[in-house]
Amino acid sequence: MEGPGGYAIWCERSGRLFHTDGAAMQLRAWTPEGGQHRSWRLPEPLYCFALTASRERLLLGLATGLAFLDLNTGLLAPVCDIAPGTRPSDGRCDRQGRFVFGTAGVAEGARGGFWRLHHDLSLERLPLGDCVSATGICFGPNGRTLYFADASVPGIRCCDYHPCSGEITRPRVFAADVAAGAAAVDADGCLWTVRKGARQLRRIAPDGSVERVLAADAPCAGWPVFGGPGLETLYVPAGSGEFFADYLPGLRGLAEERFLGQLPSRA
């Protein structure tokens, strides 16, 4: 099973790149304009997270469950546990502000799966089958296509995703010959994917063909993310809190969706 990489999300409101190194027990934030760094210590490993309606709170996928983090106080407010023997592995919010995330099995015989956290904080298992380690979770520009993969097997899958009801239909293979890995979708509807340890990213067209390959100077260590002015810079974790940054004129990413569910009055 592929090990954890550096998860990253760009906040367009604050101009900060939130990220973590592997399964480190801290969240970090970097402001490229000005070079400021900040970090928050956590009681357990952090694997994925999401922006929320409040710029001062994040939704965290910690080793044992989901929780809100108050960025001002550093305090956590638990949301829910996840299935025993698993831990979060990847996640993205859909266009309606629900958090869709995947898990990985960490105990003998345990299998991961795909889940959705609703606005009322109820948890639903999605009908996408079991997996060893869910990865590549992201949505097309109109929110009607969900991409997903199992890091333990080749290929990227997708399904139709009803934007209001959240109904999932027609799960199918999207790119059979591309290694499953961390992914992000750009404004043209192309999927950028990278396998941890690889020295290249692939841009996959909506028809599943590889449109281009972008070389990296060193092994990639996590999730690709678009950020910066106009979302025209592609950042990829390189380990130890460092990032590759490629300015891609003529290409831009999509603003990260936010979790729009219930927030505690105080975290």
N, C-alpha and C positions, 0 to 999 in steps of 0.2 A: 504493500500500500504506500502511495506517495505520502511523504511526511508533510507537516504543515509548513506553509510559506508565509510571507509577509502580506497580510491583508491590508488594503488601502482604499480610502474613499475621499473624494474631493468635496469640500463644502464651499459652494459658490457664494454663500452669504458672507462668510468670514475670510475667504481666500486661503483656507488652510487645508493641508493634506493630512488627514488622520490616518495613522497606520500602526501596525505592530510587527515585531520581528518574530516569525515563527509562532511558537506557543509561549511567548514571553508573558510574564505576569504584569504587564503594563501597557497602557495606551499612550501613544505619542502623537504630537501634532507639530507640523512644520509649516511655517509661512514662507514660501519661496521669495516673495517680495519683502525684503527686510531680513530674512534669514532667521527669524525667531523660532525657538524650539520650546516645547512644553511637554510634560509627561504626567501621567496619573498612575500610581501604583494600585494594583488589584490583588484580591485575595486568592485568585486562581487563574490559570491560563486563559487567555482571550484568543478566540479563533476567527470571529467575524463580528460585524456590527453594522448599525444603520443610523442615518440621521433621523431626527424626529421633527415634529412641527415646531418645537422649541430649539433655537440655536444653542441653548445651554444644556441640552440633554441628548444623550445617545442611547440607543438600544443595543446592548451587548450580548453576544453569544459566548458565554463563559463555559468552562469545562462541564459544569453540572446543570446549567440552565440559562435562561434569559433574564436580564435585569436592566433597569434603567440606571444610567450614570449621570449624576449632576456634575457638570464640568466646573461649576463654581466651588462646590464644597468637597467634591471627590467621593460623596456618599452614594451607595448603591440602594436601589429599591427592587427586590426580587419580583419577577413577573411570573415565571413558571419553571418547573423542572422539565427535563427531557427524558426520553426512554432510558431505563437503566442499561449500563454497558455501552452507551454511545456518548458522543460529544458533538457539538456543532462543527461544521467544516466549511460552509460557504453560505451566502445569503444575499438577497436583494429585495427591495420593496417593489411591489407592482404599482401600476399607475393609480390605483385607488388607495395607496398608502397602507397596504397589508404587507407583512414581512414574510417572504417565502424563503425558507432556508433548508439546508440539507445537513445530515449527520453522518458520522463515521462510526463504525463499530470498534470499540477499544477493549472489550472483554471477550474471552473465548466464546465463540458461537454467536456473538451479537452481530447484528447487521444494521447498517445505517438505512436512512430513508429520506423522504422529502416531506416537508411540513409547511403549514401556513399559520401565522399568528394574526388573528382577526382584530378589528378595532376594539372589540370588547375584551380582548386579551385571552379569548378562547383559542385552543390549539386544535388544528385539524391535520390529519395525515393525508397527503395527496396520493392519488392512485397511479403512482409512477414506479411502483415496485421497490424491492430492496436493493441495497448497494453496499459495497465495501466502504467507500468514501465518496460522498456526494461532492461535486465540484462543477465549475462552469455555469453557475446559475446566473442568468441575466435575461432581460426582456428586449424584444424588438422595439423600434421607435414608437409604434402605435400601441404597444402593450399587449398585442394579441398573439404574440409568439413567445413562448417560454423555452429557453435553451437550458440544458442540463446534461450532466455526464457522471459517470462513475470513474474515479481516478484509477481504478484497478484494471480497467479494460479499455481498449482502443475505441475511438469514435466519440462523436458528439451527437446528442439526440435533441429533439425539440417536440413541441406539441402546440396545439391551438389552445389559447387561454382567453376565456370570455372575460372582457374587461370589467363587467359589473358583477355577474354572478360568481366569477372565478371558476366556472366549470372548465374542466380539462378534457379535451378530445383529441383524437388522432395522434397519439404518441408515435414517433417515427424516427428513423435515422436521418440526421442532417448532414453530417460529414463523416463517412465511415473510415476514411484513411488518415484522419488527423488525430494525433494523440490527445486524449482528454486532459484538460488542464484549466487553470484560472482563465477567466474570460471577461470581456467588456464589449459592448456594442456601440458603434459610432452612429452619427446622425444619418448616414447613408444606409443604415441597416446592415452593415458588415460587422462580422464578429471577429475581434482580435483575441487570440488565444495563445497561451504560453504554458509550457510544461516546466515545473520546477527543475532547475539545473540546466535547462536548454540555453543555447546562445542565440536564439532567434524567436521572433514572434511571427505568427501567421495571421493574415487578414483574409477571412473567408467571406465570399460574396453570399447574398441571400439564396443563391441556388446551390450552395454547398461546395463550390469550387474554390481553390486557393487562389486569391487574387494577387497577393504579393507576400513576400517574406522580408522581414526587417531584421537585420543582423544586430546583435548586441555585443559589446566589448568584453563582457564577462558573463558567467552563468546567471540567469534570471532567478529571483528568489521569491516571487510572489505574484500578486494580482496586478494586471495592467489597469491603469486608471487615467482618464482624460481630465486635465485641469488647466489652470492658468487662464489668462484673458481669452475669452471666446472659446474656452475648452479646446484649444488647438495644440496643447502639449500633451504628449503621451508619457506618463511616468510608469516606470516598472521598478519594483524593489530589487536591490542588488545585495541585500544583506547588511547587517550592522547599521541599520537606519539610513543607508545610502540609497539613492535612486538613479537609474538612467533617466534622462529627459530628452525626448525628441520633439522638436517643433515640427508640426506637420501642416504646412500651409495648404489650404484648400480642403483640409479634413478637420472635422471637429467631433467632439464627443457629445454625449447626452448628459444633461444635468441629473444628478443623483436624486431619485425619488426619496421621499421621507415617510417614516411611519406616522400615520395620522390617527392612531388609536388612543386609548385612554392614557393620560400621563398623571402621575401622582402630583398632588399639590406641592409636596416637598419630597425630594429623593433622599 
